[in-house]
Amino acid sequence: MTIEKASTLQIILLSTLGWCMSLARKFMRVTPTATLTAHTAHFCAQGLLIVTFLLPIKILILLGSDSIPDYLPPALKAFSKPWLIIGLSVLTAVFYGLYLVSELIASRYSRTGADQLMNRHPKPTPLNNQRPLAVLVFSRFTRGLSAATFVTTALGTLLYIYPALLTIALLYIVVATALVIVLYNRQARIRSLVQRHHNPLLNALSSLGFLGTFAFMVMDFLYMNPAPIYIALISLILVRQSLARLKALIEDAIYLKSHQHKINALFLAH
């Protein structure tokens, strides 16, 4: 992560956002079908991955219970316990298969979009050796865009099903971001550590956020007015995946920013 020392983190973030928006306009103008398809496929893959996490937990709950839990929909309670377990297991395999298909579609249309953008370059021949970078840039950009969409959707869902947990999650994100900005701007050593070790830092912040929201949920169940257990389970998965997607979004933005000059030459110089 190469960043000018004189720049404050706020300026870096704003300039990165503005540059990414320029990149998005270019992608949508030149190759809208590939961009939207790759974005949608990445988004579907993220949603399907959550389902493949959730269904095995449901199966384990059924295996450990004497009867079908009351909170399940009546349509599911109409089945016997063994058939319900078998059905959910098959459904897990189906959703995982759809997840793999979504990833393949995203990969294919990332190659298509990158090729369409490079074909518009006035001097395509010297850039042929840059195709792997172009494909990776297109893939990471659309994946980051889908991550932003996923986080927005997940937070909106939390607002509806578990607003207290959403408040804690947003409060953590705001406090953690403000703390990183203040330390980055004021401490040269912190600035250097952030630039050289941003991946471990993002992993730590994501894990700390999940632990904090989980601790709040435990306190909510022990001493306050908790949500139903299945709502709490879904909310916890949404928080975990939202923090993971937010981390991936930041990592993708850092990667793109670190290759800004090459990306400008490939996509924005014509």
KAFEN-V589434 format. One line per field, one symbol per residue. psi: psi as a letter, one per 30 degrees, with the letter a starting at -180 (. if undefined). A space follows every 10 residues. Layout:
psi = ???
This chain:
psi = jjkkffklee eeeeeeeeee eeeeeeeeee ieeeeeeeee eeeeeeeeee efeeeeeeee eeeflflkkf flkeeeffll eeeeeeeeee eeeeeeeeee eeeeeeeefe eeeeeeeeff kfifefgefg eeeeeeeeee eeeeeeeeee eeeeeeeeee fieeeeeeee eeeeeeeeee eeeeffjeee eeeeefheee eeeeeeeeee eeeeeeeeee eefajlllee eeeeeeeeee eeeeeeeeee eeeeeeefge eeeeeeefg.
